Protein backbone atom coordinates (compact mmCIF):
# COMPACT_ATOMS: atom_id res chain seq x y z
CA UNK A 1 0.00 0.00 0.00
CA UNK A 2 2.79 2.41 0.85
CA UNK A 3 4.67 1.65 -2.39
CA UNK A 4 1.90 2.92 -4.80
CA UNK A 5 1.51 6.07 -2.67
CA UNK A 6 5.28 6.79 -2.92
CA UNK A 7 5.25 6.35 -6.69
CA UNK A 8 2.29 8.75 -6.95
CA UNK A 9 4.11 11.41 -4.93
CA UNK A 10 7.27 11.15 -7.10
CA UNK A 11 5.29 11.41 -10.34
CA UNK A 12 3.38 14.41 -9.02
CA UNK A 13 6.63 16.18 -8.14
CA UNK A 14 8.03 15.62 -11.64
CA UNK A 15 4.81 16.85 -13.22
CA UNK A 16 4.73 20.03 -11.16
CA UNK A 17 8.41 20.75 -11.93
CA UNK A 18 7.82 20.26 -15.64
CA UNK A 19 4.82 22.55 -15.57
CA UNK A 20 6.79 25.26 -13.75
CA UNK A 21 9.69 24.97 -16.22
CA UNK A 22 7.29 25.12 -19.19
CA UNK A 23 5.62 28.23 -17.78
CA UNK A 24 8.83 30.09 -16.92
CA UNK A 25 10.74 29.48 -20.20
CA UNK A 26 8.40 31.57 -22.39
CA UNK A 27 8.28 34.33 -19.79
CA UNK A 28 12.10 34.43 -19.63
CA UNK A 29 12.27 34.47 -23.42
CA UNK A 30 9.76 37.31 -23.57
CA UNK A 31 11.76 39.34 -21.05
CA UNK A 32 14.95 38.67 -23.00
CA UNK A 33 13.29 39.77 -26.23
CA UNK A 34 12.17 43.00 -24.58
CA UNK A 35 15.70 43.74 -23.21
CA UNK A 36 17.42 45.95 -25.80
CA UNK A 37 20.54 48.08 -25.64
CA UNK A 38 20.04 51.75 -24.86
CA UNK A 39 21.88 55.05 -24.85
CA UNK A 40 21.39 58.18 -22.77
CA UNK A 41 21.21 61.57 -24.49
CA UNK A 42 24.10 63.83 -23.46
CA UNK A 43 25.43 67.29 -24.30
CA UNK A 44 28.55 66.87 -26.42
CA UNK A 45 30.88 68.92 -28.58
CA UNK A 46 30.64 67.44 -32.07
CA UNK A 47 32.68 68.04 -35.21
CA UNK A 48 31.81 66.80 -38.68
CA UNK A 49 34.88 66.01 -40.80
CA UNK A 50 35.76 64.69 -44.24
CA UNK A 51 38.34 61.94 -43.84
CA UNK A 52 40.69 60.43 -46.40
CA UNK A 53 43.97 58.52 -46.51
CA UNK A 54 46.93 59.12 -48.77
CA UNK A 55 50.69 59.34 -49.13
CA UNK A 56 53.14 62.03 -48.05
CA UNK A 57 55.20 63.47 -50.91
CA UNK A 58 57.82 66.23 -51.17
CA UNK A 59 56.55 69.52 -52.55
CA UNK A 60 59.84 69.99 -54.40
CA UNK A 61 61.73 66.92 -55.61
CA UNK A 62 64.20 66.40 -58.48
CA UNK A 63 65.69 63.32 -60.09
CA UNK A 64 69.18 64.45 -61.07
CA UNK A 65 70.50 63.24 -64.44
CA UNK A 66 73.51 64.04 -66.56
CA UNK A 67 73.25 65.79 -69.92
CA UNK A 68 76.21 63.80 -71.23
CA UNK A 69 77.29 60.17 -71.09
CA UNK A 70 80.43 59.13 -69.27
CA UNK A 71 82.04 57.31 -66.37
CA UNK A 72 81.48 58.46 -62.78
CA UNK A 73 84.80 59.25 -61.11
CA UNK A 74 83.68 60.68 -57.77
CA UNK A 75 80.38 60.75 -55.85
CA UNK A 76 80.45 63.58 -53.30
CA UNK A 77 77.14 62.94 -51.49
CA UNK A 78 75.53 60.20 -49.44
CA UNK A 79 71.89 59.46 -48.78
CA UNK A 80 70.51 61.73 -46.08
CA UNK A 81 73.07 64.50 -46.70
CA UNK A 82 71.74 68.07 -46.91
CA UNK A 83 72.84 70.01 -49.99
CA UNK A 84 72.55 73.60 -51.20
CA UNK A 85 71.80 74.77 -54.70
CA UNK A 86 75.01 74.69 -56.73
CA UNK A 87 76.81 72.17 -54.50
CA UNK A 88 78.94 69.60 -56.36
CA UNK A 89 77.18 66.23 -56.28
CA UNK A 90 79.38 64.04 -58.47
CA UNK A 91 81.97 64.22 -61.25
CA UNK A 92 82.40 62.39 -64.56
CA UNK A 93 85.64 61.46 -66.26
CA UNK A 94 87.05 64.52 -68.10
CA UNK A 95 89.84 62.91 -70.18
CA UNK A 96 88.17 62.70 -73.58
CA UNK A 97 86.49 66.07 -73.17
CA UNK A 98 89.77 67.76 -72.25
CA UNK A 99 91.21 66.34 -75.48
CA UNK A 100 88.25 67.75 -77.42
CA UNK A 101 88.77 71.16 -75.86
CA UNK A 102 92.49 71.19 -76.72
CA UNK A 103 91.74 70.12 -80.31
CA UNK A 104 89.10 72.82 -80.60
CA UNK A 105 91.54 75.41 -79.25
CA UNK A 106 94.20 74.39 -81.81
CA UNK A 107 91.61 74.44 -84.59
CA UNK A 108 90.58 77.93 -83.56
CA UNK A 109 94.17 79.12 -83.57
CA UNK A 110 94.67 77.64 -87.06
CA UNK A 111 91.58 79.40 -88.36
CA UNK A 112 92.76 82.67 -86.86
CA UNK A 113 96.04 82.30 -88.79
CA UNK A 114 94.20 81.46 -92.02
CA UNK A 115 91.95 84.45 -91.54
CA UNK A 116 94.96 86.72 -91.07
CA UNK A 117 96.56 85.37 -94.23
CA UNK A 118 93.32 85.70 -96.23
CA UNK A 119 92.82 89.24 -94.98
CA UNK A 120 96.34 90.33 -96.01
CA UNK A 121 95.96 88.74 -99.43
CA UNK A 122 92.58 90.38 -99.93
CA UNK A 123 93.87 93.83 -98.97
CA UNK A 124 96.86 93.43 -101.31
CA UNK A 125 94.76 92.36 -104.28
CA UNK A 126 92.21 95.04 -103.53
CA UNK A 127 94.89 97.71 -103.86
CA UNK A 128 96.24 96.12 -107.06
CA UNK A 129 92.74 95.85 -108.47
CA UNK A 130 92.12 99.56 -107.97
CA UNK A 131 95.33 100.22 -109.93
CA UNK A 132 94.25 97.78 -112.66
CA UNK A 133 97.28 95.55 -112.03
CA UNK A 134 95.12 92.41 -111.49
CA UNK A 135 91.89 91.25 -113.03
CA UNK A 136 88.51 91.12 -111.41
CA UNK A 137 88.60 87.33 -110.99
CA UNK A 138 91.72 87.40 -108.81
CA UNK A 139 90.21 90.17 -106.71
CA UNK A 140 86.87 88.38 -106.20
CA UNK A 141 88.59 85.05 -105.37
CA UNK A 142 90.63 86.80 -102.68
CA UNK A 143 87.47 88.35 -101.25
CA UNK A 144 85.74 84.94 -101.18
CA UNK A 145 88.71 83.34 -99.41
CA UNK A 146 88.62 86.13 -96.85
CA UNK A 147 84.87 85.67 -96.21
CA UNK A 148 85.25 81.89 -95.94
CA UNK A 149 88.05 82.31 -93.42
CA UNK A 150 85.82 84.47 -91.26
CA UNK A 151 83.07 81.84 -91.35
CA UNK A 152 85.52 79.05 -90.54
CA UNK A 153 86.76 81.05 -87.58
CA UNK A 154 83.21 81.41 -86.28
CA UNK A 155 82.66 77.64 -86.67
CA UNK A 156 85.89 76.88 -84.82
CA UNK A 157 84.86 79.26 -82.03
CA UNK A 158 81.47 77.54 -81.71
CA UNK A 159 83.11 74.11 -81.56
CA UNK A 160 85.40 75.27 -78.80
CA UNK A 161 82.48 76.68 -76.81
CA UNK A 162 80.55 73.43 -77.32
CA UNK A 163 83.51 71.34 -76.09
CA UNK A 164 83.99 73.62 -73.07
CA UNK A 165 80.26 73.41 -72.30
CA UNK A 166 80.36 69.59 -72.35
CA UNK A 167 83.45 69.69 -70.15
CA UNK A 168 81.59 71.82 -67.61
CA UNK A 169 78.79 69.23 -67.56
CA UNK A 170 81.14 66.64 -66.07
CA UNK A 171 80.49 68.40 -62.75
CA UNK A 172 76.91 67.55 -61.67
CA UNK A 173 75.57 70.20 -59.29
CA UNK A 174 72.48 70.42 -57.06
CA UNK A 175 69.52 72.11 -58.78
CA UNK A 176 68.05 73.32 -55.47
CA UNK A 177 68.33 73.00 -51.69
CA UNK A 178 67.24 69.73 -50.15
CA UNK A 179 68.20 66.30 -48.88
CA UNK A 180 69.76 63.56 -51.01
CA UNK A 181 67.05 60.98 -50.45
CA UNK A 182 68.48 58.47 -52.96
CA UNK A 183 71.92 57.94 -54.50
CA UNK A 184 71.69 55.46 -57.36
CA UNK A 185 75.28 55.44 -58.72
CA UNK A 186 78.73 54.55 -57.47
CA UNK A 187 82.29 55.49 -58.43
CA UNK A 188 83.31 53.92 -61.73
CA UNK A 189 79.80 53.37 -63.06
CA UNK A 190 79.17 54.27 -66.70
CA UNK A 191 76.04 56.35 -67.21
CA UNK A 192 74.07 57.59 -70.21
CA UNK A 193 73.08 61.18 -70.70
CA UNK A 194 69.52 62.45 -71.03
CA UNK A 195 68.88 63.27 -74.68
CA UNK A 196 65.91 63.50 -77.01
CA UNK A 197 66.15 59.75 -77.64
CA UNK A 198 67.17 58.58 -74.15
CA UNK A 199 65.82 59.24 -70.68
CA UNK A 200 69.30 58.93 -69.26
CA UNK A 201 70.49 57.36 -66.03
CA UNK A 202 68.92 58.53 -62.77
CA UNK A 203 71.89 59.55 -60.63
CA UNK A 204 70.25 60.66 -57.39
CA UNK A 205 67.12 62.28 -55.95
CA UNK A 206 67.03 65.55 -54.05
CA UNK A 207 63.90 66.46 -52.09
CA UNK A 208 62.94 69.45 -49.98
CA UNK A 209 61.73 67.80 -46.76
CA UNK A 210 60.51 70.86 -44.88
CA UNK A 211 57.69 71.58 -47.32
CA UNK A 212 55.61 68.44 -47.90
CA UNK A 213 52.16 67.63 -49.15
CA UNK A 214 49.70 64.80 -48.89
CA UNK A 215 47.75 63.59 -51.90
CA UNK A 216 44.33 62.08 -51.15
CA UNK A 217 41.18 61.17 -53.06
CA UNK A 218 37.86 62.69 -51.95
CA UNK A 219 34.55 61.24 -53.14
CA UNK A 220 32.31 63.38 -55.29
CA UNK A 221 29.76 63.86 -52.49
CA UNK A 222 32.22 65.39 -50.03
CA UNK A 223 34.38 67.41 -52.43
CA UNK A 224 31.68 70.08 -52.84
CA UNK A 225 32.13 70.97 -49.16
CA UNK A 226 35.85 71.66 -49.51
CA UNK A 227 37.67 74.85 -50.52
CA UNK A 228 41.25 75.77 -51.37
CA UNK A 229 42.85 77.33 -48.29
CA UNK A 230 40.74 75.27 -45.88
CA UNK A 231 42.50 73.99 -42.75
CA UNK A 232 43.12 70.27 -42.36
CA UNK A 233 44.63 67.96 -39.74
CA UNK A 234 47.05 65.18 -40.62
CA UNK A 235 47.89 62.06 -38.62
CA UNK A 236 50.43 59.39 -39.48
CA UNK A 237 50.13 55.63 -38.96
CA UNK A 238 53.87 55.28 -38.35
CA UNK A 239 53.93 58.09 -35.74
CA UNK A 240 51.18 57.52 -33.14
CA UNK A 241 50.07 60.68 -31.37
CA UNK A 242 51.56 63.04 -33.96
CA UNK A 243 49.26 65.63 -35.54
CA UNK A 244 50.21 68.38 -37.99
CA UNK A 245 48.06 71.16 -39.38
CA UNK A 246 47.97 71.72 -43.12
CA UNK A 247 46.08 73.66 -45.77
CA UNK A 248 44.27 72.46 -48.89
CA UNK A 249 46.37 73.78 -51.76
CA UNK A 250 44.86 72.00 -54.78
CA UNK A 251 41.43 70.51 -55.57
CA UNK A 252 41.25 68.73 -58.92
CA UNK A 253 38.83 70.25 -61.41
CA UNK A 254 37.85 66.90 -62.90
CA UNK A 255 37.10 63.52 -61.35
CA UNK A 256 39.04 60.33 -61.69
CA UNK A 257 37.74 56.79 -61.45
CA UNK A 258 39.09 54.79 -58.53
CA UNK A 259 37.69 51.25 -58.26
CA UNK A 260 34.41 52.28 -59.94
CA UNK A 261 34.07 55.29 -57.63
CA UNK A 262 34.46 58.85 -58.87
CA UNK A 263 36.96 60.77 -56.74
CA UNK A 264 38.64 64.17 -56.84
CA UNK A 265 42.36 64.28 -55.90
CA UNK A 266 43.35 67.02 -53.47
CA UNK A 267 46.73 68.18 -52.15
CA UNK A 268 47.19 69.27 -48.52
CA UNK A 269 50.40 71.26 -47.99
CA UNK A 270 52.13 71.33 -44.60
CA UNK A 271 55.47 72.03 -42.94
CA UNK A 272 57.13 69.00 -41.35
CA UNK A 273 58.45 70.15 -37.99
CA UNK A 274 58.80 66.49 -36.97
CA UNK A 275 61.77 64.89 -38.75
CA UNK A 276 60.01 61.51 -38.58
CA UNK A 277 57.51 62.72 -41.15
CA UNK A 278 59.13 61.68 -44.42
CA UNK A 279 58.06 61.23 -48.04
CA UNK A 280 56.42 57.88 -48.68
CA UNK A 281 54.70 57.34 -45.32
CA UNK A 282 50.93 56.99 -45.21
CA UNK A 283 48.75 59.62 -43.59
CA UNK A 284 45.14 60.31 -42.69
CA UNK A 285 43.68 63.76 -43.26
CA UNK A 286 40.68 65.16 -41.41
CA UNK A 287 39.05 68.28 -42.84
CA UNK A 288 36.55 69.94 -40.43
CA UNK A 289 33.29 70.85 -42.14
CA UNK A 290 30.99 71.87 -39.27
CA UNK A 291 30.92 71.81 -35.46
CA UNK A 292 28.53 72.28 -32.54
CA UNK A 293 29.19 72.84 -28.85
CA UNK A 294 27.17 71.15 -26.10
CA UNK A 295 24.67 69.76 -28.57
CA UNK A 296 22.16 67.11 -27.48
CA UNK A 297 23.43 63.88 -29.03
CA UNK A 298 23.10 60.11 -29.03
CA UNK A 299 24.79 57.20 -30.76
CA UNK A 300 24.18 57.03 -34.50
CA UNK A 301 22.45 53.67 -34.17
CA UNK A 302 19.67 55.30 -32.09
CA UNK A 303 18.28 57.16 -35.10
CA UNK A 304 16.02 55.36 -37.58
CA UNK A 305 14.94 56.68 -40.96
CA UNK A 306 11.53 56.09 -42.45
CA UNK A 307 10.09 57.85 -45.51
CA UNK A 308 12.87 60.46 -45.42
CA UNK A 309 12.08 61.29 -41.76
CA UNK A 310 14.16 60.54 -38.66
CA UNK A 311 12.75 58.80 -35.57
CA UNK A 312 14.02 57.68 -32.20
CA UNK A 313 12.45 55.40 -29.59
CA UNK A 314 12.42 57.05 -26.14
CA UNK A 315 11.94 54.97 -22.99
CA UNK A 316 8.79 55.84 -21.04
CA UNK A 317 8.64 53.54 -18.01
CA UNK A 318 8.18 50.00 -19.37
CA UNK A 319 7.07 51.31 -22.75
CA UNK A 320 8.73 52.93 -25.75
CA UNK A 321 7.64 56.14 -27.43
CA UNK A 322 8.32 56.66 -31.12
CA UNK A 323 9.33 60.28 -31.58
CA UNK A 324 10.06 62.38 -34.68
CA UNK A 325 13.36 64.26 -34.39
CA UNK A 326 15.50 66.67 -36.40
CA UNK A 327 19.06 65.46 -36.82
CA UNK A 328 22.18 67.61 -37.19
CA UNK A 329 25.87 66.94 -37.75
CA UNK A 330 27.64 63.75 -36.71
CA UNK A 331 31.20 62.74 -35.91
CA UNK A 332 30.86 59.17 -37.22
CA UNK A 333 29.96 58.00 -33.70
CA UNK A 334 27.38 60.40 -32.28
CA UNK A 335 24.71 62.46 -34.02
CA UNK A 336 23.29 65.81 -32.95
CA UNK A 337 19.54 65.92 -32.23
CA UNK A 338 18.40 69.48 -32.87
CA UNK A 339 14.84 68.95 -31.68
CA UNK A 340 12.71 66.17 -30.20
CA UNK A 341 15.03 64.97 -27.42
CA UNK A 342 16.27 66.25 -24.07
CA UNK A 343 19.48 65.55 -22.19
CA UNK A 344 19.08 62.54 -19.90
CA UNK A 345 16.37 60.76 -21.87
CA UNK A 346 17.04 57.10 -22.68
CA UNK A 347 16.74 55.91 -26.27
CA UNK A 348 16.75 52.45 -27.87
CA UNK A 349 19.65 51.35 -30.06
CA UNK A 350 17.49 48.86 -31.91
CA UNK A 351 13.83 48.99 -32.90
CA UNK A 352 11.58 47.69 -30.10
CA UNK A 353 9.65 44.52 -30.90
CA UNK A 354 6.22 46.17 -30.98
CA UNK A 355 7.41 48.68 -33.55
CA UNK A 356 9.13 45.99 -35.61
CA UNK A 357 5.77 44.27 -36.07
CA UNK A 358 4.15 47.55 -37.09
CA UNK A 359 6.94 48.20 -39.57
CA UNK A 360 6.69 44.70 -41.00
CA UNK A 361 2.95 45.11 -41.50
C-alpha positions in Angstrom: 0.0 0.0 0.0 2.8 2.4 0.9 4.7 1.7 -2.4 1.9 2.9 -4.8 1.5 6.1 -2.7 5.3 6.8 -2.9 5.2 6.4 -6.7 2.3 8.7 -7.0 4.1 11.4 -4.9 7.3 11.2 -7.1 5.3 11.4 -10.3 3.4 14.4 -9.0 6.6 16.2 -8.1 8.0 15.6 -11.6 4.8 16.8 -13.2 4.7 20.0 -11.2 8.4 20.8 -11.9 7.8 20.3 -15.6 4.8 22.6 -15.6 6.8 25.3 -13.8 9.7 25.0 -16.2 7.3 25.1 -19.2 5.6 28.2 -17.8 8.8 30.1 -16.9 10.7 29.5 -20.2 8.4 31.6 -22.4 8.3 34.3 -19.8 12.1 34.4 -19.6 12.3 34.5 -23.4 9.8 37.3 -23.6 11.8 39.3 -21.1 14.9 38.7 -23.0 13.3 39.8 -26.2 12.2 43.0 -24.6 15.7 43.7 -23.2 17.4 46.0 -25.8 20.5 48.1 -25.6 20.0 51.8 -24.9 21.9 55.0 -24.8 21.4 58.2 -22.8 21.2 61.6 -24.5 24.1 63.8 -23.5 25.4 67.3 -24.3 28.6 66.9 -26.4 30.9 68.9 -28.6 30.6 67.4 -32.1 32.7 68.0 -35.2 31.8 66.8 -38.7 34.9 66.0 -40.8 35.8 64.7 -44.2 38.3 61.9 -43.8 40.7 60.4 -46.4 44.0 58.5 -46.5 46.9 59.1 -48.8 50.7 59.3 -49.1 53.1 62.0 -48.1 55.2 63.5 -50.9 57.8 66.2 -51.2 56.6 69.5 -52.5 59.8 70.0 -54.4 61.7 66.9 -55.6 64.2 66.4 -58.5 65.7 63.3 -60.1 69.2 64.4 -61.1 70.5 63.2 -64.4 73.5 64.0 -66.6 73.3 65.8 -69.9 76.2 63.8 -71.2 77.3 60.2 -71.1 80.4 59.1 -69.3 82.0 57.3 -66.4 81.5 58.5 -62.8 84.8 59.2 -61.1 83.7 60.7 -57.8 80.4 60.8 -55.9 80.4 63.6 -53.3 77.1 62.9 -51.5 75.5 60.2 -49.4 71.9 59.5 -48.8 70.5 61.7 -46.1 73.1 64.5 -46.7 71.7 68.1 -46.9 72.8 70.0 -50.0 72.5 73.6 -51.2 71.8 74.8 -54.7 75.0 74.7 -56.7 76.8 72.2 -54.5 78.9 69.6 -56.4 77.2 66.2 -56.3 79.4 64.0 -58.5 82.0 64.2 -61.2 82.4 62.4 -64.6 85.6 61.5 -66.3 87.1 64.5 -68.1 89.8 62.9 -70.2 88.2 62.7 -73.6 86.5 66.1 -73.2 89.8 67.8 -72.3 91.2 66.3 -75.5 88.3 67.8 -77.4 88.8 71.2 -75.9 92.5 71.2 -76.7 91.7 70.1 -80.3 89.1 72.8 -80.6 91.5 75.4 -79.3 94.2 74.4 -81.8 91.6 74.4 -84.6 90.6 77.9 -83.6 94.2 79.1 -83.6 94.7 77.6 -87.1 91.6 79.4 -88.4 92.8 82.7 -86.9 96.0 82.3 -88.8 94.2 81.5 -92.0 92.0 84.5 -91.5 95.0 86.7 -91.1 96.6 85.4 -94.2 93.3 85.7 -96.2 92.8 89.2 -95.0 96.3 90.3 -96.0 96.0 88.7 -99.4 92.6 90.4 -99.9 93.9 93.8 -99.0 96.9 93.4 -101.3 94.8 92.4 -104.3 92.2 95.0 -103.5 94.9 97.7 -103.9 96.2 96.1 -107.1 92.7 95.8 -108.5 92.1 99.6 -108.0 95.3 100.2 -109.9 94.3 97.8 -112.7 97.3 95.6 -112.0 95.1 92.4 -111.5 91.9 91.2 -113.0 88.5 91.1 -111.4 88.6 87.3 -111.0 91.7 87.4 -108.8 90.2 90.2 -106.7 86.9 88.4 -106.2 88.6 85.1 -105.4 90.6 86.8 -102.7 87.5 88.4 -101.2 85.7 84.9 -101.2 88.7 83.3 -99.4 88.6 86.1 -96.9 84.9 85.7 -96.2 85.2 81.9 -95.9 88.0 82.3 -93.4 85.8 84.5 -91.3 83.1 81.8 -91.4 85.5 79.1 -90.5 86.8 81.1 -87.6 83.2 81.4 -86.3 82.7 77.6 -86.7 85.9 76.9 -84.8 84.9 79.3 -82.0 81.5 77.5 -81.7 83.1 74.1 -81.6 85.4 75.3 -78.8 82.5 76.7 -76.8 80.6 73.4 -77.3 83.5 71.3 -76.1 84.0 73.6 -73.1 80.3 73.4 -72.3 80.4 69.6 -72.4 83.5 69.7 -70.1 81.6 71.8 -67.6 78.8 69.2 -67.6 81.1 66.6 -66.1 80.5 68.4 -62.8 76.9 67.6 -61.7 75.6 70.2 -59.3 72.5 70.4 -57.1 69.5 72.1 -58.8 68.0 73.3 -55.5 68.3 73.0 -51.7 67.2 69.7 -50.2 68.2 66.3 -48.9 69.8 63.6 -51.0 67.0 61.0 -50.5 68.5 58.5 -53.0 71.9 57.9 -54.5 71.7 55.5 -57.4 75.3 55.4 -58.7 78.7 54.5 -57.5 82.3 55.5 -58.4 83.3 53.9 -61.7 79.8 53.4 -63.1 79.2 54.3 -66.7 76.0 56.4 -67.2 74.1 57.6 -70.2 73.1 61.2 -70.7 69.5 62.5 -71.0 68.9 63.3 -74.7 65.9 63.5 -77.0 66.2 59.7 -77.6 67.2 58.6 -74.2 65.8 59.2 -70.7 69.3 58.9 -69.3 70.5 57.4 -66.0 68.9 58.5 -62.8 71.9 59.6 -60.6 70.2 60.7 -57.4 67.1 62.3 -56.0 67.0 65.6 -54.0 63.9 66.5 -52.1 62.9 69.4 -50.0 61.7 67.8 -46.8 60.5 70.9 -44.9 57.7 71.6 -47.3 55.6 68.4 -47.9 52.2 67.6 -49.2 49.7 64.8 -48.9 47.7 63.6 -51.9 44.3 62.1 -51.2 41.2 61.2 -53.1 37.9 62.7 -51.9 34.6 61.2 -53.1 32.3 63.4 -55.3 29.8 63.9 -52.5 32.2 65.4 -50.0 34.4 67.4 -52.4 31.7 70.1 -52.8 32.1 71.0 -49.2 35.9 71.7 -49.5 37.7 74.8 -50.5 41.2 75.8 -51.4 42.8 77.3 -48.3 40.7 75.3 -45.9 42.5 74.0 -42.7 43.1 70.3 -42.4 44.6 68.0 -39.7 47.1 65.2 -40.6 47.9 62.1 -38.6 50.4 59.4 -39.5 50.1 55.6 -39.0 53.9 55.3 -38.4 53.9 58.1 -35.7 51.2 57.5 -33.1 50.1 60.7 -31.4 51.6 63.0 -34.0 49.3 65.6 -35.5 50.2 68.4 -38.0 48.1 71.2 -39.4 48.0 71.7 -43.1 46.1 73.7 -45.8 44.3 72.5 -48.9 46.4 73.8 -51.8 44.9 72.0 -54.8 41.4 70.5 -55.6 41.3 68.7 -58.9 38.8 70.3 -61.4 37.9 66.9 -62.9 37.1 63.5 -61.3 39.0 60.3 -61.7 37.7 56.8 -61.5 39.1 54.8 -58.5 37.7 51.2 -58.3 34.4 52.3 -59.9 34.1 55.3 -57.6 34.5 58.8 -58.9 37.0 60.8 -56.7 38.6 64.2 -56.8 42.4 64.3 -55.9 43.3 67.0 -53.5 46.7 68.2 -52.1 47.2 69.3 -48.5 50.4 71.3 -48.0 52.1 71.3 -44.6 55.5 72.0 -42.9 57.1 69.0 -41.3 58.5 70.2 -38.0 58.8 66.5 -37.0 61.8 64.9 -38.7 60.0 61.5 -38.6 57.5 62.7 -41.2 59.1 61.7 -44.4 58.1 61.2 -48.0 56.4 57.9 -48.7 54.7 57.3 -45.3 50.9 57.0 -45.2 48.7 59.6 -43.6 45.1 60.3 -42.7 43.7 63.8 -43.3 40.7 65.2 -41.4 39.1 68.3 -42.8 36.6 69.9 -40.4 33.3 70.9 -42.1 31.0 71.9 -39.3 30.9 71.8 -35.5 28.5 72.3 -32.5 29.2 72.8 -28.8 27.2 71.2 -26.1 24.7 69.8 -28.6 22.2 67.1 -27.5 23.4 63.9 -29.0 23.1 60.1 -29.0 24.8 57.2 -30.8 24.2 57.0 -34.5 22.4 53.7 -34.2 19.7 55.3 -32.1 18.3 57.2 -35.1 16.0 55.4 -37.6 14.9 56.7 -41.0 11.5 56.1 -42.5 10.1 57.8 -45.5 12.9 60.5 -45.4 12.1 61.3 -41.8 14.2 60.5 -38.7 12.8 58.8 -35.6 14.0 57.7 -32.2 12.5 55.4 -29.6 12.4 57.0 -26.1 11.9 55.0 -23.0 8.8 55.8 -21.0 8.6 53.5 -18.0 8.2 50.0 -19.4 7.1 51.3 -22.7 8.7 52.9 -25.8 7.6 56.1 -27.4 8.3 56.7 -31.1 9.3 60.3 -31.6 10.1 62.4 -34.7 13.4 64.3 -34.4 15.5 66.7 -36.4 19.1 65.5 -36.8 22.2 67.6 -37.2 25.9 66.9 -37.7 27.6 63.8 -36.7 31.2 62.7 -35.9 30.9 59.2 -37.2 30.0 58.0 -33.7 27.4 60.4 -32.3 24.7 62.5 -34.0 23.3 65.8 -32.9 19.5 65.9 -32.2 18.4 69.5 -32.9 14.8 69.0 -31.7 12.7 66.2 -30.2 15.0 65.0 -27.4 16.3 66.3 -24.1 19.5 65.5 -22.2 19.1 62.5 -19.9 16.4 60.8 -21.9 17.0 57.1 -22.7 16.7 55.9 -26.3 16.8 52.5 -27.9 19.7 51.4 -30.1 17.5 48.9 -31.9 13.8 49.0 -32.9 11.6 47.7 -30.1 9.6 44.5 -30.9 6.2 46.2 -31.0 7.4 48.7 -33.6 9.1 46.0 -35.6 5.8 44.3 -36.1 4.2 47.5 -37.1 6.9 48.2 -39.6 6.7 44.7 -41.0 3.0 45.1 -41.5 
